[in-house]
Amino acid sequence: MILSDEQQQVRDAIADFCRNEIVPKAAQWDREHHFPREIHQALAGLGCYGVMVPQEYGGAGLDAVCLALILEEIGAADGGTSTAISVNNCPVCSILMAFGDATQKRDWLTPLARGEKLGAFCLTEPQAGS
């Protein structure tokens, strides 16, 4: 697969961030059951919380390939951090983009895309789940 210049730049920037900021600390976070808010704030500043969200709603306005590259790099550094970023982007932001009205996008999508809020979901099944 040939990446565009933008996709390569995004991948390289996130890889550098992960190498310098996540990899050296990830094992300690796991041992201490620590959620590194400062890392998530920095990732939000890099556009990782709303990768495919249009800029008008506080997102990065990038494509699905960029999202995959970002999640791949973060996932290689720390699975927990990658999962939080992944869930925030899809299903949470993607559902609001597709089905949210203007008020929901203003009140929820924008702060989610900016990293001011963190999206989540619950899953349950009969005789299993949470």
N, CA, C and O atoms as a MOPAC input file, in Angstrom:
PM7 MOZYME 1SCF
protein

 N      0.85300 1    -1.17400 1     0.00000 1
 C      0.00000 1     0.00000 1     0.00000 1
 C      0.89600 1     1.23400 1     0.00000 1
 O      1.83800 1     1.32800 1     0.78600 1
 N      0.60200 1     2.15200 1    -0.86500 1
 C      1.35700 1     3.39800 1    -0.94800 1
 C      0.61000 1     4.46100 1    -0.15200 1
 O     -0.56400 1     4.73300 1    -0.40200 1
 N      1.30700 1     5.05400 1     0.80600 1
 C      0.71000 1     6.09300 1     1.64200 1
 C      0.92800 1     7.45600 1     1.01200 1
 O      1.94700 1     7.70600 1     0.36800 1
 N     -0.04400 1     8.32800 1     1.20700 1
 C      0.11400 1     9.71600 1     0.76800 1
 C      1.13000 1    10.40500 1     1.68000 1
 O      1.48500 1     9.88000 1     2.73600 1
 N      1.58700 1    11.56900 1     1.26700 1
 C      2.51500 1    12.33300 1     2.10600 1
 C      1.89000 1    12.63500 1     3.46400 1
 O      2.55000 1    12.52500 1     4.49700 1
 N      0.60400 1    13.01700 1     3.45700 1
 C     -0.08300 1    13.32600 1     4.71000 1
 C     -0.13400 1    12.10300 1     5.62000 1
 O      0.12600 1    12.21000 1     6.81900 1
 N     -0.46500 1    10.95400 1     5.06200 1
 C     -0.54500 1     9.72900 1     5.85200 1
 C      0.81700 1     9.35800 1     6.44000 1
 O      0.90100 1     8.93800 1     7.59400 1
 N      1.87500 1     9.51200 1     5.65400 1
 C      3.22500 1     9.23100 1     6.15100 1
 C      3.60700 1    10.19000 1     7.27400 1
 O      4.21100 1     9.78100 1     8.26600 1
 N      3.25700 1    11.46000 1     7.11800 1
 C      3.57000 1    12.45400 1     8.14600 1
 C      2.83400 1    12.14300 1     9.44900 1
 O      3.40900 1    12.23500 1    10.53300 1
 N      1.56400 1    11.77600 1     9.33000 1
 C      0.77400 1    11.42100 1    10.51200 1
 C      1.39300 1    10.21000 1    11.20400 1
 O      1.62000 1    10.22600 1    12.41400 1
 N      1.66200 1     9.16700 1    10.43100 1
 C      2.25600 1     7.94900 1    11.00700 1
 C      3.58000 1     8.25600 1    11.70300 1
 O      3.81400 1     7.80600 1    12.82500 1
 N      4.43700 1     9.01500 1    11.04300 1
 C      5.75200 1     9.32300 1    11.61400 1
 C      5.63900 1    10.15600 1    12.88900 1
 O      6.37000 1     9.92100 1    13.85200 1
 N      4.73300 1    11.11900 1    12.89800 1
 C      4.55900 1    11.96600 1    14.08900 1
 C      4.06300 1    11.14500 1    15.27400 1
 O      4.55000 1    11.30800 1    16.39200 1
 N      3.10300 1    10.27000 1    15.03400 1
 C      2.56900 1     9.44000 1    16.12000 1
 C      3.60700 1     8.40900 1    16.56400 1
 O      3.73000 1     8.13300 1    17.75700 1
 N      4.34700 1     7.84200 1    15.62200 1
 C      5.39900 1     6.88100 1    15.98000 1
 C      6.45000 1     7.54200 1    16.86600 1
 O      6.88900 1     6.95100 1    17.85300 1
 N      6.85400 1     8.75100 1    16.52300 1
 C      7.83000 1     9.47900 1    17.34500 1
 C      7.27800 1     9.74500 1    18.74300 1
 O      7.96700 1     9.54200 1    19.74300 1
 N      6.02600 1    10.20000 1    18.80100 1
 C      5.40200 1    10.46600 1    20.09600 1
 C      5.36600 1     9.19300 1    20.93900 1
 O      5.72900 1     9.20900 1    22.11500 1
 N      4.93100 1     8.10400 1    20.33800 1
 C      4.83100 1     6.84200 1    21.07100 1
 C      6.19500 1     6.37800 1    21.56600 1
 O      6.33700 1     5.95300 1    22.71300 1
 N      7.18600 1     6.46200 1    20.70400 1
 C      8.53700 1     6.02300 1    21.07000 1
 C      9.08800 1     6.83100 1    22.25200 1
 O      9.75800 1     6.28500 1    23.12900 1
 N      8.80100 1     8.12400 1    22.26100 1
 C      9.35800 1     9.00000 1    23.29100 1
 C      8.51100 1     9.10800 1    24.55200 1
 O      9.05200 1     9.27200 1    25.64500 1
 N      7.18900 1     9.02000 1    24.41500 1
 C      6.29600 1     9.32700 1    25.53400 1
 C      5.52700 1     8.13800 1    26.09800 1
 O      5.17300 1     8.13700 1    27.27700 1
 N      5.26500 1     7.13200 1    25.27900 1
 C      4.43900 1     6.01100 1    25.74300 1
 C      5.27600 1     4.78300 1    26.06900 1
 O      5.16500 1     4.22600 1    27.16100 1
 N      6.10700 1     4.36100 1    25.13500 1
 C      6.87300 1     3.12200 1    25.32100 1
 C      7.66600 1     3.10800 1    26.62900 1
 O      7.63900 1     2.09700 1    27.33100 1
 N      8.37000 1     4.18600 1    26.98800 1
 C      9.15800 1     4.13100 1    28.22600 1
 C      8.32300 1     3.99600 1    29.50400 1
 O      8.86100 1     3.63300 1    30.55000 1
 N      7.02500 1     4.28200 1    29.43600 1
 C      6.19700 1     4.32600 1    30.64200 1
 C      5.07400 1     3.29500 1    30.67700 1
 O      4.46600 1     3.09100 1    31.72700 1
 N      4.79100 1     2.65000 1    29.56600 1
 C      3.60100 1     1.80000 1    29.45700 1
 C      3.58800 1     0.64800 1    30.45800 1
 O      2.55000 1     0.37200 1    31.05900 1
 N      4.69900 1    -0.01600 1    30.64400 1
 C      4.73400 1    -1.14700 1    31.58700 1
 C      4.44000 1    -0.68400 1    33.01100 1
 O      3.75600 1    -1.37800 1    33.76400 1
 N      4.94500 1     0.46100 1    33.37100 1
 C      4.68300 1     1.00500 1    34.71100 1
 C      3.20400 1     1.33700 1    34.87400 1
 O      2.61900 1     1.06900 1    35.92400 1
 N      2.59400 1     1.92000 1    33.83700 1
 C      1.15800 1     2.22200 1    33.90700 1
 C      0.36900 1     0.94400 1    34.16200 1
 O     -0.55100 1     0.92800 1    34.98100 1
 N      0.72900 1    -0.12000 1    33.46300 1
 C      0.03300 1    -1.39100 1    33.65300 1
 C      0.20700 1    -1.90700 1    35.07900 1
 O     -0.76300 1    -2.31800 1    35.71700 1
 N      1.42500 1    -1.88500 1    35.56800 1
 C      1.68500 1    -2.38200 1    36.93400 1
 C      0.91000 1    -1.59200 1    37.97700 1
 O      0.41700 1    -2.15600 1    38.95500 1
 N      0.80400 1    -0.28600 1    37.76500 1
 C      0.17200 1     0.59300 1    38.74800 1
 C     -1.30700 1     0.85300 1    38.46400 1
 O     -1.95300 1     1.61500 1    39.18400 1
 N     -1.84200 1     0.22400 1    37.41900 1
 C     -3.23800 1     0.43900 1    37.02200 1
 C     -3.51100 1     1.93400 1    36.84100 1
 O     -4.51100 1     2.46300 1    37.32700 1
 N     -2.61400 1     2.58700 1    36.14300 1
 C     -2.65500 1     4.04700 1    35.97600 1
 C     -3.20500 1     4.42200 1    34.60400 1
 O     -2.79200 1     3.87100 1    33.58400 1
 N     -4.13600 1     5.35900 1    34.59600 1
 C     -4.63700 1     5.93300 1    33.34600 1
 C     -3.88800 1     7.24600 1    33.12800 1
 O     -4.12200 1     8.20900 1    33.85900 1
 N     -3.00200 1     7.30800 1    32.15100 1
 C     -2.13400 1     8.47600 1    31.97200 1
 C     -2.85600 1     9.65100 1    31.30000 1
 O     -2.75200 1     9.84400 1    30.08900 1
 N     -3.57400 1    10.41900 1    32.08800 1
 C     -4.34500 1    11.54100 1    31.54000 1
 C     -3.47900 1    12.50800 1    30.74000 1
 O     -3.91100 1    13.03100 1    29.71200 1
 N     -2.26000 1    12.74200 1    31.21200 1
 C     -1.38600 1    13.68200 1    30.51800 1
 C     -1.04400 1    13.18900 1    29.11000 1
 O     -0.89800 1    13.99200 1    28.18900 1
 N     -0.91700 1    11.88400 1    28.94500 1
 C     -0.64500 1    11.31600 1    27.62100 1
 C     -1.87700 1    11.45500 1    26.74200 1
 O     -1.77000 1    11.77500 1    25.55800 1
 N     -3.04500 1    11.21600 1    27.32200 1
 C     -4.27500 1    11.35000 1    26.54200 1
 C     -4.51000 1    12.80200 1    26.13600 1
 O     -4.99700 1    13.06200 1    25.03500 1
 N     -4.17600 1    13.73700 1    26.99700 1
 C     -4.29200 1    15.15100 1    26.62400 1
 C     -3.34500 1    15.48200 1    25.47800 1
 O     -3.71000 1    16.21200 1    24.55700 1
 N     -2.14200 1    14.95000 1    25.53400 1
 C     -1.18700 1    15.18300 1    24.45000 1
 C     -1.66700 1    14.54000 1    23.15100 1
 O     -1.54500 1    15.14100 1    22.08300 1
 N     -2.20900 1    13.32800 1    23.23100 1
 C     -2.74400 1    12.67300 1    22.03700 1
 C     -3.93200 1    13.44100 1    21.47200 1
 O     -4.10200 1    13.52000 1    20.25500 1
 N     -4.74600 1    14.00100 1    22.34400 1
 C     -5.85600 1    14.84000 1    21.88200 1
 C     -5.31200 1    16.04200 1    21.12200 1
 O     -5.85900 1    16.42600 1    20.08800 1
 N     -4.24500 1    16.63300 1    21.62800 1
 C     -3.62500 1    17.76000 1    20.94900 1
 C     -3.06000 1    17.40300 1    19.58700 1
 O     -2.92000 1    18.26500 1    18.71900 1
 N     -2.73600 1    16.12800 1    19.40200 1
 C     -2.25400 1    15.64500 1    18.10400 1
 C     -3.39900 1    15.22700 1    17.18200 1
 O     -3.15600 1    14.78300 1    16.06000 1
 N     -4.63800 1    15.36300 1    17.64300 1
 C     -5.79400 1    15.03100 1    16.81500 1
 C     -6.24700 1    13.59800 1    16.89100 1
 O     -7.07600 1    13.17500 1    16.08500 1
 N     -5.73100 1    12.83300 1    17.83500 1
 C     -6.02800 1    11.40100 1    17.89400 1
 C     -7.40200 1    11.06600 1    18.45000 1
 O     -7.86300 1     9.93600 1    18.28600 1
 N     -8.05500 1    11.98600 1    19.08700 1
 C     -9.37000 1    11.70100 1    19.66700 1
 C    -10.50500 1    11.82000 1    18.65600 1
 O    -11.56000 1    11.21000 1    18.83000 1
 N    -10.29500 1    12.58700 1    17.62300 1
 C    -11.32000 1    12.75100 1    16.59500 1
 C    -10.69500 1    12.71900 1    15.21600 1
 O    -10.81700 1    13.67300 1    14.44700 1
 N    -10.03100 1    11.62700 1    14.90500 1
 C     -9.23400 1    11.53700 1    13.68000 1
 C    -10.06400 1    11.84400 1    12.44500 1
 O     -9.64700 1    12.65500 1    11.61800 1
 N    -11.22700 1    11.22000 1    12.29700 1
 C    -12.04500 1    11.40900 1    11.09700 1
 C    -13.15900 1    12.43000 1    11.29300 1
 O    -13.96700 1    12.64500 1    10.39000 1
 N    -13.20900 1    13.05100 1    12.44800 1
 C    -14.21800 1    14.08100 1    12.71000 1
 C    -13.81800 1    15.34400 1    11.95400 1
 O    -12.66000 1    15.75800 1    12.01100 1
 N    -14.76700 1    15.96000 1    11.24400 1
 C    -14.44300 1    17.19300 1    10.51800 1
 C    -13.89800 1    18.27400 1    11.45500 1
 O    -14.26000 1    18.33600 1    12.63000 1
 N    -13.03600 1    19.10800 1    10.92100 1
 C    -12.42500 1    20.17100 1    11.71500 1
 C    -13.46600 1    21.10300 1    12.31800 1
 O    -13.24700 1    21.64800 1    13.40000 1
 N    -14.58100 1    21.29300 1    11.64900 1
 C    -15.61800 1    22.18200 1    12.18200 1
 C    -16.16900 1    21.69100 1    13.52000 1
 O    -16.74900 1    22.46700 1    14.27900 1
 N    -15.98600 1    20.40300 1    13.80700 1
 C    -16.42500 1    19.83400 1    15.08700 1
 C    -15.24100 1    19.51500 1    16.00100 1
 O    -15.38100 1    18.73600 1    16.94500 1
 N    -14.09800 1    20.09900 1    15.73400 1
 C    -12.94400 1    19.93000 1    16.60600 1
 C    -12.04800 1    18.74900 1    16.29100 1
 O    -11.09400 1    18.47900 1    17.02000 1
 N    -12.34500 1    18.04700 1    15.21500 1
 C    -11.54400 1    16.88300 1    14.85400 1
 C    -10.39700 1    17.21700 1    13.92300 1
 O    -10.18300 1    18.37200 1    13.55300 1
 N     -9.66600 1    16.18100 1    13.55400 1
 C     -8.51600 1    16.34700 1    12.66600 1
 C     -8.91700 1    16.33900 1    11.19700 1
 O     -8.17000 1    16.83300 1    10.35100 1
 N    -10.09200 1    15.78200 1    10.88100 1
 C    -10.55700 1    15.74900 1     9.49700 1
 C     -9.71800 1    14.86300 1     8.59000 1
 O     -9.58400 1    15.14800 1     7.40000 1
 N     -9.15300 1    13.79500 1     9.13500 1
 C     -8.31200 1    12.88700 1     8.35500 1
 C     -9.12300 1    11.68600 1     7.87500 1
 O    -10.31100 1    11.56900 1     8.17700 1
 N     -8.47800 1    10.80000 1     7.13100 1
 C     -9.18900 1     9.65700 1     6.55200 1
 C     -9.02100 1     8.39000 1     7.40200 1
 O     -8.31800 1     8.37900 1     8.41200 1
 N     -9.69600 1     7.32500 1     6.95300 1
 C     -9.68000 1     6.05800 1     7.68900 1
 C     -8.29100 1     5.42500 1     7.70900 1
 O     -7.94100 1     4.73600 1     8.66700 1
 N     -7.50700 1     5.64900 1     6.67400 1
 C     -6.14100 1     5.11500 1     6.66300 1
 C     -5.32500 1     5.76500 1     7.77600 1
 O     -4.57000 1     5.08800 1     8.47400 1
 N     -5.47500 1     7.07000 1     7.94000 1
 C     -4.77600 1     7.75600 1     9.03600 1
 C     -5.21000 1     7.20100 1    10.38400 1
 O     -4.38100 1     7.00900 1    11.27300 1
 N     -6.50100 1     6.94400 1    10.54100 1
 C     -6.97500 1     6.36200 1    11.80100 1
 C     -6.31300 1     5.01100 1    12.04200 1
 O     -5.85000 1     4.73200 1    13.14800 1
 N     -6.26500 1     4.17600 1    11.01300 1
 C     -5.63700 1     2.85800 1    11.15700 1
 C     -4.15600 1     2.98400 1    11.50400 1
 O     -3.65500 1     2.24700 1    12.35300 1
 N     -3.46100 1     3.90100 1    10.86400 1
 C     -2.03400 1     4.10600 1    11.13900 1
 C     -1.80700 1     4.58500 1    12.57000 1
 O     -0.89200 1     4.12700 1    13.25400 1
 N     -2.65000 1     5.50900 1    13.00600 1
 C     -2.54900 1     6.03000 1    14.37300 1
 C     -2.78000 1     4.91500 1    15.38600 1
 O     -2.01200 1     4.76700 1    16.33600 1
 N     -3.83100 1     4.13500 1    15.18500 1
 C     -4.13300 1     3.04900 1    16.12400 1
 C     -3.05100 1     1.97700 1    16.10300 1
 O     -2.74300 1     1.38700 1    17.13900 1
 N     -2.47600 1     1.72200 1    14.94000 1
 C     -1.39300 1     0.74100 1    14.84300 1
 C     -0.17200 1     1.19400 1    15.65000 1
 O      0.41200 1     0.40700 1    16.39600 1
 N      0.20200 1     2.44700 1    15.49800 1
 C      1.37600 1     2.95700 1    16.21800 1
 C      1.13200 1     3.00000 1    17.72800 1
 O      1.98700 1     2.58900 1    18.51200 1
 N     -0.03100 1     3.49500 1    18.12600 1
 C     -0.32600 1     3.56200 1    19.56200 1
 C     -0.46900 1     2.15000 1    20.13100 1
 O     -0.00600 1     1.87500 1    21.23800 1
 N     -1.10600 1     1.26400 1    19.37800 1
 C     -1.27600 1    -0.11400 1    19.82700 1
 C      0.04200 1    -0.84100 1    20.01600 1
 O      0.17300 1    -1.65600 1    20.92900 1
 N      1.01500 1    -0.56000 1    19.17200 1
 C      2.33700 1    -1.17000 1    19.32400 1
 C      3.02100 1    -0.67600 1    20.59300 1
 O      3.83900 1    -1.38600 1    21.17800 1
 N      2.69100 1     0.52900 1    21.01500 1
 C      3.29700 1     1.11600 1    22.21200 1
 C      2.57100 1     0.71700 1    23.48800 1
 O      3.20800 1     0.43700 1    24.50300 1
 N      1.22200 1     0.68900 1    23.44400 1
 C      0.43300 1     0.36600 1    24.63800 1
 C     -0.99900 1     0.04200 1    24.22900 1
 O     -1.71900 1     0.89800 1    23.71400 1
 N     -1.39500 1    -1.18700 1    24.46300 1
 C     -2.72700 1    -1.63300 1    24.06300 1
 C     -3.86000 1    -0.89800 1    24.75100 1
 O     -4.88500 1    -0.62300 1    24.12800 1
 N     -3.69600 1    -0.57600 1    26.02400 1
 C     -4.75400 1     0.12400 1    26.75200 1
 C     -5.00500 1     1.51500 1    26.20600 1
 O     -6.15300 1     1.93000 1    26.04600 1
 N     -3.93900 1     2.22800 1    25.92300 1
 C     -4.07700 1     3.57300 1    25.36100 1
 C     -4.72100 1     3.50200 1    23.98800 1
 O     -5.58900 1     4.31100 1    23.66100 1
 N     -4.29700 1     2.53400 1    23.18300 1
 C     -4.87100 1     2.36400 1    21.85200 1
 C     -6.36200 1     2.04300 1    21.91600 1
 O     -7.14400 1     2.54900 1    21.11100 1
 N     -6.75400 1     1.20800 1    22.86800 1
 C     -8.16700 1     0.85400 1    22.99900 1
 C     -9.00500 1     2.07600 1    23.33900 1
 O    -10.07900 1     2.26700 1    22.76800 1
 N     -8.53200 1     2.90100 1    24.25400 1
 C     -9.27500 1     4.11300 1    24.61600 1
 C     -9.43300 1     5.03600 1    23.41400 1
 O    -10.51400 1     5.57900 1    23.18600 1
 N     -8.37300 1     5.21600 1    22.65000 1
 C     -8.41800 1     6.07700 1    21.46800 1
 C     -9.33700 1     5.46300 1    20.41100 1
 O    -10.11400 1     6.17100 1    19.77100 1
 N     -9.24600 1     4.15300 1    20.23400 1
 C    -10.07100 1     3.46300 1    19.24500 1
 C    -11.55400 1     3.59500 1    19.55800 1
 O    -12.34600 1     3.93800 1    18.68000 1
 N    -11.93200 1     3.32800 1    20.79800 1
 C    -13.34700 1     3.40500 1    21.17800 1
 C    -13.86400 1     4.82900 1    21.02500 1
 O    -14.98400 1     5.03800 1    20.56100 1
 N    -13.05900 1     5.80200 1    21.41000 1
 C    -13.50400 1     7.18900 1    21.28500 1
 C    -13.78900 1     7.54100 1    19.82000 1
 O    -14.76600 1     8.22700 1    19.52100 1
 N    -12.92800 1     7.06700 1    18.90900 1
 C    -13.10300 1     7.36100 1    17.48900 1
 C    -14.26000 1     6.57700 1    16.88200 1
 O    -15.12900 1     7.14800 1    16.22300 1
 N    -14.26500 1     5.27900 1    17.10600 1
 C    -15.32300 1     4.42700 1    16.59300 1
 C    -15.50000 1     3.28200 1    17.56600 1
 O    -14.58100 1     2.48900 1    17.77100 1
 N    -16.61800 1     3.19400 1    18.14000 1
 C    -17.91300 1     3.61600 1    17.65300 1
 C    -18.38100 1     5.01000 1    18.05900 1
 O    -19.29200 1     5.52900 1    17.41500 1
 N    -17.82400 1     5.64400 1    19.07400 1
 C    -18.47200 1     6.81300 1    19.66400 1
 C    -18.57000 1     7.98600 1    18.69000 1
 O    -19.67600 1     8.40100 1    18.34200 1
 N    -17.44100 1     8.52500 1    18.24500 1
 C    -17.49600 1     9.69100 1    17.35000 1
 C    -18.15900 1     9.35400 1    16.01900 1
 O    -18.91200 1    10.16300 1    15.47700 1
 N    -17.88200 1     8.16500 1    15.49200 1
 C    -18.45700 1     7.81700 1    14.18800 1
 C    -19.98200 1     7.73800 1    14.23900 1
 O    -20.65100 1     8.11600 1    13.27800 1
 N    -20.53200 1     7.25300 1    15.34000 1
 C    -21.99200 1     7.18500 1    15.47200 1
 C    -22.58100 1     8.58700 1    15.57700 1
 O    -23.60300 1     8.88200 1    14.95700 1
 N    -21.94100 1     9.44800 1    16.35800 1
 C    -22.43200 1    10.83000 1    16.46800 1
 C    -22.33600 1    11.56400 1    15.13700 1
 O    -23.22400 1    12.34900 1    14.80400 1
 N    -21.27900 1    11.32500 1    14.37300 1
 C    -21.16400 1    11.96700 1    13.05900 1
 C    -22.27500 1    11.50200 1    12.13200 1
 O    -22.86500 1    12.30200 1    11.40500 1
 N    -22.55600 1    10.21400 1    12.16200 1
 C    -23.54400 1     9.65700 1    11.23900 1
 C    -24.97700 1     9.95500 1    11.64600 1
 O    -25.82300 1    10.20000 1    10.78600 1
 N    -25.26600 1     9.93800 1    12.93800 1
 C    -26.65400 1     9.99500 1    13.37300 1
 C    -26.99000 1    11.13900 1    14.31600 1
 O    -28.16300 1    11.35200 1    14.62600 1
 N    -25.99500 1    11.87700 1    14.77800 1
 C    -26.26000 1    12.95600 1    15.72100 1
 C    -26.87000 1    14.17000 1    15.05300 1
 O    -26.55000 1    14.48900 1    13.90800 1
 N    -27.75500 1    14.84900 1    15.77600 1
 C    -28.29000 1    16.10600 1    15.25300 1
 C    -27.30900 1    17.23000 1    15.60000 1
 O    -26.28800 1    16.98900 1    16.24500 1
 N    -27.61500 1    18.43700 1    15.17800 1
 C    -26.69500 1    19.56200 1    15.37100 1
 C    -26.37700 1    19.80100 1    16.84800 1
 O    -25.23500 1    20.09100 1    17.20300 1
 N    -27.38400 1    19.67800 1    17.69800 1
 C    -27.16900 1    19.88800 1    19.13000 1
 C    -26.27300 1    18.80300 1    19.71600 1
 O    -25.36400 1    19.10500 1    20.49000 1
 N    -26.51500 1    17.55600 1    19.36000 1
 C    -25.68300 1    16.45700 1    19.86000 1
 C    -24.24300 1    16.59800 1    19.37600 1
 O    -23.30400 1    16.33300 1    20.12500 1
 N    -24.07500 1    17.01000 1    18.14400 1
 C    -22.71700 1    17.20400 1    17.62600 1
 C    -22.01100 1    18.32400 1    18.38100 1
 O    -20.83200 1    18.20800 1    18.71300 1
 N    -22.72500 1    19.39500 1    18.64800 1
 C    -22.12800 1    20.51200 1    19.39000 1
 C    -21.79800 1    20.10000 1    20.82200 1
 O    -20.70200 1    20.36200 1    21.31700 1
 N    -22.76500 1    19.44900 1    21.48500 1
 C    -22.61900 1    19.13600 1    22.90800 1
 C    -21.73700 1    17.92300 1    23.19300 1
 O    -21.11600 1    17.84300 1    24.25200 1
 N    -21.68000 1    16.98000 1    22.25400 1
 C    -20.95900 1    15.73600 1    22.51900 1
 C    -19.80400 1    15.49100 1    21.55100 1
 O    -18.68800 1    15.20300 1    21.98200 1
 N    -20.06000 1    15.60200 1    20.25700 1
 C    -19.02000 1    15.27200 1    19.28100 1
 C    -17.81400 1    16.19600 1    19.41100 1
 O    -16.67400 1    15.73300 1    19.41200 1
 N    -18.05700 1    17.48300 1    19.51900 1
 C    -16.94700 1    18.43500 1    19.59700 1
 C    -16.05200 1    18.18100 1    20.81100 1
 O    -14.83800 1    18.08000 1    20.63900 1
 N    -16.59200 1    18.07300 1    22.03500 1
 C    -15.69000 1    17.79200 1    23.16200 1
 C    -15.03700 1    16.40700 1    23.09300 1
 O    -13.91900 1    16.23200 1    23.57800 1
 N    -15.70900 1    15.43300 1    22.50300 1
 C    -15.09400 1    14.11700 1    22.32600 1
 C    -13.92200 1    14.20000 1    21.35300 1
 O    -12.86000 1    13.63100 1    21.60500 1
 N    -14.11400 1    14.90500 1    20.24600 1
 C    -13.06100 1    15.02700 1    19.23400 1
 C    -11.86700 1    15.81800 1    19.74800 1
 O    -10.73500 1    15.58400 1    19.32400 1
 N    -12.11100 1    16.73500 1    20.64300 1
 C    -11.02600 1    17.54400 1    21.21900 1
 C    -10.33500 1    16.85800 1    22.39500 1
 O     -9.30700 1    17.33300 1    22.87800 1
 N    -10.89400 1    15.75100 1    22.85100 1
 C    -10.31400 1    15.05500 1    23.99600 1
 C    -10.72900 1    15.62900 1    25.33100 1
 O    -10.12800 1    15.31700 1    26.35900 1
 N    -11.76000 1    16.47100 1    25.32500 1
 C    -12.27600 1    17.03000 1    26.57600 1
 C    -13.16000 1    16.02100 1    27.29700 1
 O    -13.35600 1    16.10900 1    28.50900 1
 N    -13.68900 1    15.06900 1    26.54800 1
 C    -14.47200 1    13.95700 1    27.08200 1
 C    -13.90100 1    12.68000 1    26.47600 1
 O    -13.25500 1    12.71800 1    25.42900 1
 N    -14.14000 1    11.56200 1    27.13100 1
 C    -13.68300 1    10.27100 1    26.63300 1
 C    -14.88700 1     9.37400 1    26.42900 1
 O    -15.64200 1     9.11200 1    27.36600 1
 N    -15.06300 1     8.90700 1    25.21200 1
 C    -16.18700 1     8.04500 1    24.88800 1
 C    -15.96600 1     6.62100 1    25.37500 1
 O    -14.83100 1     6.16800 1    25.52200 1
 N    -17.07100 1     5.92300 1    25.62200 1
 C    -17.01000 1     4.53900 1    26.08200 1
 C    -18.26400 1     3.81400 1    25.61800 1
 O    -19.21400 1     4.44100 1    25.14900 1
 N    -18.26300 1     2.50600 1    25.74900 1
 C    -19.45800 1     1.72300 1    25.49300 1
 C    -19.44900 1     0.50900 1    26.40900 1
 O    -18.40400 1     0.10200 1    26.91800 1
 N    -20.61600 1    -0.05300 1    26.60800 1
 C    -20.74900 1    -1.25500 1    27.42600 1
 C    -21.29700 1    -2.37000 1    26.55600 1
 O    -22.06500 1    -2.12900 1    25.62400 1
 N    -20.90200 1    -3.56900 1    26.86500 1
 C    -21.34800 1    -4.72900 1    26.11300 1
 C    -21.79100 1    -5.78800 1    27.10800 1
 O    -21.08600 1    -6.08300 1    28.07300 1
 N    -22.94200 1    -6.34400 1    26.86900 1
 C    -23.40900 1    -7.40800 1    27.74500 1
 C    -24.18600 1    -8.42200 1    26.91800 1
 O    -24.75500 1    -8.09100 1    25.87800 1
 N    -24.20100 1    -9.63100 1    27.38400 1
 C    -24.92600 1   -10.71300 1    26.73400 1
 C    -25.58900 1   -11.54700 1    27.82500 1
 O    -25.14300 1   -11.53100 1    28.97200 1
 N    -26.64000 1   -12.26900 1    27.48100 1
 C    -27.21800 1   -13.16000 1    28.48200 1
 C    -26.15300 1   -14.14300 1    28.99000 1
 O    -25.46500 1   -14.78100 1    28.19300 1
 N    -26.02500 1   -14.25800 1    30.27200 1
 C    -25.11200 1   -15.17900 1    30.94500 1
 C    -23.63100 1   -14.85700 1    30.71100 1
 O    -22.76900 1   -15.70700 1    30.93500 1
 N    -23.33700 1   -13.63200 1    30.26000 1
 C    -21.93800 1   -13.21600 1    30.06100 1
 C    -21.89100 1   -11.69600 1    29.97500 1
 O    -22.92500 1   -11.03300 1    30.04600 1
 N    -20.73200 1   -11.16500 1    29.82700 1
 C    -20.58800 1    -9.72000 1    29.65600 1
 C    -20.37000 1    -9.01100 1    30.97000 1
 O    -20.03700 1    -9.62200 1    31.98500 1
 N    -20.56700 1    -7.70300 1    30.93000 1
 C    -20.25100 1    -6.89400 1    32.10900 1
 C    -21.36800 1    -6.93600 1    33.10600 1
 O    -21.27700 1    -6.31100 1    34.16300 1

